[in-house]
Amino acid sequence: MISDAIETTQCQRKDPVDLFHSGNFVKICAPMVRYSKLAFRTLVRKYDCDLCYTPMIIAADFVRSVKARDSEFTTSKGDRPLIVQFAANEAQVLSDAARIVCPFADGIDLNCGCPQRWAMAEGYGACLINKPELVQDMVRHVRNQVENPRFSVSIKIRIHDDLKRTVDLCRKAEATGVSWITVHGRNVEERHQPVHYDAIKIIKQNLSIPIVANGDVKTLKDAENIHHMTGTDGKNSKMTFQWTAVATFLYTEIGVILLLCVPFISPLRWQKIFMIPLWNKIANYWNKAFLTIIVLLIVLFLDAIREVKKYSTAQGTEKAANINPNAYDHIQMKLFRSQRNLYISGFSLFLWLVLRRTVTLITQLAKELGIQVAMEIQVANTNEAARKYMEENEKLQQALNEKGKCENELALEEHNKKLRKETEKLKAELKKTSNAGPGDLHSRVLQNWLRSSLDC
């Protein structure tokens, strides 16, 4: 049945789901009737094909006939990772087929997209998109009966005319534990009509597991263009442009706030910086820009909350983790990214308000310091004027004192002159009295009075 079976069994097992989280663009060779056999797969792997499918195999024949196994399925040591695609309409039959190929492949894919009449008549292919409960049952049986938890179970579907039914089918398959879903963007009746890539994008937006786009992918450039159009997996989704912009804005806010808080730059110097012509032009639109950014950050914050709620609900219980650990890890990764976006938007909103308040406080503090400096200058000028006034007053007082002293000396000298004149006059009178004779009583009295006056 299997060439190099022993070597293949001993080779290292790979988890195909890890390809979707590797950070590289995943190149997948789709299952093609009569083409996707071992030789073709070996050829395309030489051209860096990451994941290959076998052609569709009827599960019932594969389980029942050894000859069918040897004819339909061959592999080799280097034929990994490998997905075996089965057409089945019974859960137990698909489970048995999966257990047979489990040692030699990395997963199985249930074909729910083949539009050929014979397949749909047998209950295979695209008719299964109208039987979501049967698809759930088949995926559940494989999960429960294949022992290897890293063995992937995927499905390939076409879309309904009513896309809500397709989204509902995918959600039910996701809840059952499917590893990923390949979506061919046409309905059952369409063959060569344009592929509905917008429908694939909507499906991707409503699920947490990887989604692979299929249909009219003929070159590597087509694959890259479709990936960008639909947002499907196959390349590890990096931070989107909007969140990259928000993260850059957040780091810029942190840098500006730290710069504003540098103690070596005073508020007065910041005020001079704020007064440059360029800033004045920007300041005219400051309030509008502030409110616009606030609204954008609030919208992003609410969107991040919605994402966190979505993936917190989708991450499931321990039972879901046991059913499909790969899908559980993928949901955890989505939850981590949504939480990261929540923190980025929340801190950006908070720091934007802090930045606005910081600039306002610096401006007010600069004004207060400016007023204080002006008052200090005014006080210094007043003190200087008072000092000069005191010096002039002291000089004036000194001049007045000197003038008063001179006047006193002149008055005293004038008084002394008068006293000297009176003294001389009295002496003359005394002399006359002495010459009058000692017998005269009146003369003696007058002489005594003159002597006492002179002694004084």
C-alpha positions in Angstrom: 0.0 0.0 0.0 2.7 2.5 1.0 6.2 2.8 -0.4 8.9 3.3 2.1 6.2 2.6 4.8 8.7 1.8 7.5 10.8 4.9 6.9 7.7 7.0 6.7 6.4 5.7 10.0 9.7 6.4 11.7 10.1 10.0 10.3 9.3 12.9 12.5 5.7 13.8 12.8 4.7 17.3 11.8 1.7 19.4 12.8 0.2 21.1 9.7 -1.6 23.7 11.8 1.8 25.0 12.9 2.4 26.1 9.3 -0.4 28.7 9.7 1.4 30.2 12.7 5.0 30.0 11.4 5.1 33.6 10.2 5.7 32.6 6.5 3.4 32.5 3.6 2.0 29.0 3.4 1.9 27.5 -0.2 -0.6 24.7 -0.5 -1.0 22.3 -3.4 -4.8 21.6 -3.6 -6.1 18.1 -4.3 -6.5 17.5 -8.0 -8.0 14.4 -9.6 -5.4 12.2 -11.3 -2.7 14.8 -10.6 -2.0 15.0 -6.9 -0.3 11.6 -6.6 3.2 11.0 -5.1 5.2 11.9 -8.1 3.4 15.2 -8.6 3.7 16.0 -4.9 7.4 15.2 -4.9 7.8 17.6 -7.8 5.9 20.5 -6.3 7.7 20.1 -3.0 11.0 20.9 -4.8 9.4 24.3 -5.6 8.9 25.1 -1.9 5.3 23.9 -1.6 4.6 23.7 2.1 1.5 21.4 2.3 0.2 18.8 -0.2 -3.1 16.9 -0.5 -3.7 13.6 -2.1 -6.5 13.2 -4.7 -9.9 12.6 -3.3 -10.3 9.0 -2.1 -13.6 7.3 -1.5 -13.4 6.4 2.2 -15.7 3.3 1.9 -13.6 1.7 -0.8 -10.4 2.6 1.0 -11.6 0.9 4.2 -13.1 -2.2 2.5 -10.4 -3.0 -0.2 -6.7 -3.5 0.3 -6.4 -3.2 -3.5 -8.0 0.2 -3.4 -5.5 1.3 -0.7 -2.5 0.2 -2.7 -3.9 1.9 -5.8 -5.1 5.2 -4.3 -2.6 6.0 -1.6 1.2 5.9 -1.9 3.7 8.0 0.0 7.4 8.2 0.9 9.7 9.5 3.6 10.0 13.1 2.2 6.2 13.3 1.5 5.4 15.4 4.5 3.4 17.2 5.7 0.6 15.3 3.9 -3.2 15.6 4.0 -5.3 12.7 2.7 -8.6 13.9 1.3 -11.6 11.6 1.7 -15.1 11.5 0.3 -17.4 10.1 2.9 -21.1 10.2 4.0 -20.8 8.0 7.1 -19.0 9.1 10.3 -17.7 5.6 11.2 -16.4 4.9 7.7 -14.4 8.2 7.7 -13.1 7.5 11.2 -11.9 4.0 10.1 -10.2 5.5 7.0 -8.5 8.1 9.2 -7.2 5.5 11.6 -5.7 3.6 8.7 -3.7 6.5 7.3 -2.9 8.1 10.6 0.6 6.5 10.9 1.5 7.7 7.3 0.0 11.2 7.1 -0.5 14.3 9.1 -4.2 14.7 8.7 -7.3 14.1 6.7 -9.6 16.4 4.8 -13.3 15.8 4.3 -14.4 16.8 0.8 -17.6 18.9 1.1 -17.1 20.8 -2.1 -17.0 18.5 -5.1 -19.8 19.6 -7.4 -19.7 16.5 -9.7 -23.1 14.9 -10.2 -22.0 11.4 -9.4 -20.4 12.5 -6.1 -23.5 14.4 -5.0 -25.7 11.5 -6.1 -23.7 9.2 -3.7 -24.0 11.7 -0.9 -20.4 12.9 -1.2 -18.9 16.3 -1.9 -20.9 19.5 -2.1 -24.2 18.0 -1.0 -22.7 17.8 2.5 -22.8 21.6 2.9 -26.5 21.2 3.3 -26.0 18.7 6.1 -24.0 20.5 8.8 -25.1 18.0 11.5 -23.6 15.1 9.5 -20.4 17.0 9.0 -20.2 17.7 12.7 -20.7 14.0 13.4 -18.0 12.9 11.0 -15.5 15.4 12.4 -16.4 14.4 16.0 -15.9 10.6 15.3 -12.5 11.2 13.8 -11.4 13.3 16.8 -12.6 10.7 19.3 -11.2 7.7 17.6 -7.8 8.9 16.3 -5.4 8.8 19.2 -2.9 11.3 17.9 -4.0 14.7 19.2 -1.8 16.5 16.6 -3.6 14.7 13.7 -5.5 17.4 11.8 -9.1 17.2 10.6 -10.1 19.7 8.0 -12.9 20.2 5.6 -13.2 21.8 2.2 -16.5 23.5 1.3 -18.3 25.6 -1.3 -20.5 28.5 -0.4 -24.3 28.8 -0.3 -26.2 31.4 -2.2 -27.3 32.6 1.3 -23.9 33.2 2.9 -25.4 33.0 6.4 -25.9 29.3 5.9 -22.2 28.9 5.0 -21.1 30.9 8.1 -23.4 28.7 10.2 -21.9 25.5 8.8 -18.4 26.8 9.5 -19.2 27.8 13.0 -20.7 24.3 13.7 -17.6 22.7 12.3 -15.3 25.0 14.4 -17.3 24.1 17.5 -16.8 20.4 16.8 -13.0 20.7 16.6 -12.1 21.1 12.9 -8.5 22.2 12.4 -9.1 24.5 9.5 -11.5 25.1 6.7 -10.8 25.5 3.0 -13.4 27.6 1.2 -13.9 27.4 -2.6 -15.5 30.8 -3.3 -18.2 29.4 -5.7 -21.5 27.8 -5.1 -22.5 24.3 -6.4 -23.8 25.5 -9.7 -20.8 27.8 -10.6 -17.9 26.4 -12.6 -15.9 29.1 -14.4 -17.6 32.2 -13.0 -15.5 34.6 -10.9 -14.7 33.5 -7.4 -16.5 35.3 -4.6 -13.5 36.4 -2.6 -15.6 38.8 -0.6 -17.6 35.8 0.7 -14.4 34.1 1.9 -13.4 37.3 3.7 -16.7 37.4 5.5 -16.3 33.8 6.6 -12.8 34.5 7.8 -14.1 37.5 9.9 -16.6 35.3 11.6 -14.3 32.4 12.6 -11.3 32.0 14.9 -9.7 28.9 13.2 -7.5 29.2 10.0 -9.3 29.7 6.7 -7.7 28.8 3.4 -8.9 30.5 0.2 -9.4 28.3 -2.9 -10.4 29.0 -6.4 -8.6 30.4 -9.5 -5.2 30.4 -7.7 -2.9 29.8 -10.6 0.3 31.5 -9.6 2.1 32.5 -6.4 1.2 36.2 -7.2 -2.4 35.2 -7.3 -2.1 33.5 -3.9 -0.6 36.6 -2.4 -3.2 38.9 -3.9 -6.0 36.7 -2.7 -4.5 36.5 0.7 -4.5 40.3 1.0 -8.1 40.5 -0.4 -9.6 38.0 1.9 -7.4 38.2 5.0 -7.3 34.4 5.1 -4.6 32.4 6.8 -1.6 31.0 5.2 0.6 33.8 6.4 0.9 34.6 10.1 -1.1 37.8 10.6 1.2 40.5 11.9 0.0 43.6 13.6 -2.3 45.4 11.2 -1.5 48.9 10.0 -4.0 50.6 12.3 -2.6 48.9 15.4 1.0 49.5 14.2 0.0 53.2 14.0 -1.6 53.2 17.4 1.4 51.4 18.9 3.7 54.0 17.3 1.5 56.8 18.7 1.7 55.2 22.1 5.5 55.1 22.1 5.5 58.7 20.9 3.3 59.7 23.7 5.5 58.1 26.3 8.6 59.8 24.8 6.9 63.2 24.8 5.7 62.8 28.4 9.1 61.8 29.6 10.6 64.7 27.7 8.1 67.1 29.3 9.0 65.8 32.7 12.8 66.3 32.3 13.7 68.5 35.3 16.5 70.4 33.5 14.0 72.1 31.2 11.9 74.7 33.1 8.3 75.5 32.3 9.4 79.0 31.1 11.7 77.4 28.6 8.8 75.1 27.4 6.7 78.2 27.1 9.3 79.7 24.8 9.2 76.5 22.8 5.4 76.6 22.6 5.6 80.1 21.4 7.6 79.3 18.2 5.7 80.2 15.0 5.2 76.5 13.9 3.6 75.5 17.2 1.4 78.6 17.1 0.1 77.4 13.7 -0.5 73.9 15.0 -2.2 75.3 18.2 -5.0 76.8 16.1 -6.1 73.3 15.2 -5.1 71.7 18.6 -8.6 71.3 20.1 -10.0 69.8 16.9 -7.1 67.4 16.6 -7.4 66.5 20.2 -11.1 65.6 20.0 -10.6 63.7 16.7 -7.9 61.5 18.2 -9.9 61.0 21.3 -12.9 59.7 19.2 -10.6 57.4 17.1 -9.0 55.9 20.2 -12.3 55.3 21.9 -13.6 53.5 18.7 -10.5 51.4 18.6 -10.8 50.7 22.4 -14.4 49.5 22.0 -13.4 47.4 19.0 -10.7 45.8 21.0 -13.2 45.1 23.8 -15.5 43.4 21.3 -12.6 41.2 20.1 -11.6 40.2 23.6 -15.2 39.2 24.4 -15.4 37.3 21.1 -12.3 35.2 21.7 -12.9 34.9 25.4 -16.2 33.3 24.6 -14.7 31.2 21.8 -11.8 29.9 23.8 -14.0 27.3 25.3 -13.5 24.8 28.1 -11.0 22.0 28.8 -13.3 19.7 26.8 -12.8 21.9 23.7 -9.0 21.9 24.3 -9.0 18.1 24.5 -11.0 17.9 21.3 -8.8 20.1 19.2 -5.7 21.5 21.0 -4.5 23.2 17.8 -7.7 25.2 17.4 -7.6 26.0 21.1 -4.0 27.4 20.7 -5.1 29.4 17.7 -8.0 30.9 19.7 -5.6 31.7 22.5 -3.3 33.5 20.1 -6.2 35.5 18.8 -7.3 36.3 22.3 -3.7 37.4 23.2 -3.6 39.7 20.1 -7.0 41.2 21.0 -5.9 41.8 24.6 -2.7 43.4 23.3 -4.8 45.7 21.1 -7.0 46.5 24.1 -4.0 47.5 26.2 -2.4 49.6 23.3 -5.6 51.5 22.7 -6.4 51.9 26.4 -3.0 53.2 27.3 -2.9 55.5 24.2 -6.2 57.0 25.3 -5.1 57.4 28.9 -1.7 58.9 27.9 -3.3 61.2 25.4 -5.4 62.7 28.2 -2.4 62.8 30.5 -0.3 64.6 27.7 -3.1 67.2 27.2 -3.2 67.8 31.0 0.6 67.9 31.3 0.9 70.5 28.5 -2.0 72.6 30.1 -0.3 72.4 33.6 3.1 73.4 32.1 1.5 76.3 30.4 -0.3 77.5 33.5 2.9 77.0 35.6 4.9 78.9 33.1 2.4 81.8 33.3 2.5 81.7 37.1 6.3 81.7 37.1 6.3 84.5 34.6 4.1 86.6 36.9 6.3 85.7 39.9 9.4 86.7 38.0 7.7 90.0 37.0 6.7 90.7 40.6 10.2 89.9 41.8 11.6 92.4 39.3 9.0 95.0 40.3 9.9 94.4 44.0 13.6 94.7 43.3 13.0 97.9 41.4 10.9 99.3 44.2 13.5 98.4 46.8 16.2 100.1 44.7 14.1 103.2 44.4 13.4 103.2 48.2 17.2 102.8 48.8 18.0 105.7 46.6 15.3 107.7 48.3 16.7 106.9 51.8 20.2 107.9 50.7 19.0 111.2 49.3 16.9 111.8 52.4 19.9 111.1 54.6 22.0 113.5 52.6 19.3 116.1 52.9 19.0 115.6 56.6 22.8 115.9 57.0 22.8 119.1 55.0 19.9 120.4 57.1 21.8 119.5 60.3 25.0 121.2 59.1 23.0 124.3 58.2 21.2 124.4 61.6 24.6 124.0 63.5 26.0 127.0 61.6 23.0 129.1 62.5 23.2 128.2 66.2 26.9 129.1 66.3 26.1 132.5 64.7 23.3 133.1 67.2 25.5 132.1 70.1 28.3 134.3 68.9 25.9 137.2 68.5 24.6 136.6 72.0 28.1 136.5 73.4 28.8 139.9 71.8 25.8 141.4 73.4 26.8 140.0 76.8 30.3 141.3 76.4 28.9 144.8 75.6 26.7 144.7 78.6 29.6 143.5 80.8 31.7 146.3 79.6 28.9 148.7 80.2 28.4 147.4 83.7 32.1 147.6 84.4 32.0 151.2 83.3 29.1 151.9 85.6 30.8 150.2 88.5 33.9 152.2 87.9 31.8 155.4 88.0 30.2 154.2 91.2 33.5 153.5 92.8 34.7 157.0 92.1 31.5 158.5 93.8 32.8 157.8 97.5 32.3 155.1 100.1 30.1 157.1 102.4 27.2 156.9 100.1 24.9 154.0 101.0 23.2 154.1 97.7 26.5 153.8 95.9 27.5 150.8 98.0 24.4 149.0 97.2 24.9 149.7 93.5 28.4 148.5 93.6 27.4 145.2 95.2 24.8 144.7 92.6 27.2 145.3 89.8 29.8 143.0 91.3 27.2 140.2 91.6 26.1 140.8 88.1 29.7 140.7 86.9 30.3 137.4 88.8 27.4 135.9 87.1 
